[in-house]
Amino acid sequence: MRMENLQKVVTKRFGTPPEWVSQQIGQFGTEQLEDLGVRLMDAGSLEELFGKV
């Protein structure tokens, strides 16, 4: 999944994300973005999605 697409899906699911989300997504490589895209289906919050629970 491309970074831009993932940011759109995150925004659609959780609303406008805080800056730390965009910063973290921007640092991810292809494999991490794909993993995040899969975890996005089950995450109940941004904190859960990014492992900050």
NORJO-V254785 format. One record per residue. BURIAL is + if it has 16 or more other ideal C-beta (glycine too) atoms within 10 Angstrom, else -. Layout:
burial=BURIAL
burial=BURIAL
This chain:
burial=-
burial=-
burial=+
burial=-
burial=-
burial=+
burial=-
burial=-
burial=-
burial=+
burial=-
burial=-
burial=-
burial=+
burial=-
burial=-
burial=+
burial=-
burial=-
burial=-
burial=+
burial=-
burial=-
burial=+
burial=+
burial=-
burial=-
burial=-
burial=-
burial=-
burial=-
burial=-
burial=-
burial=-
burial=-
burial=+
burial=-
burial=-
burial=-
burial=+
burial=-
burial=-
burial=+
burial=-
burial=-
burial=+
burial=-
burial=-
burial=+
burial=+
burial=-
burial=-
burial=-
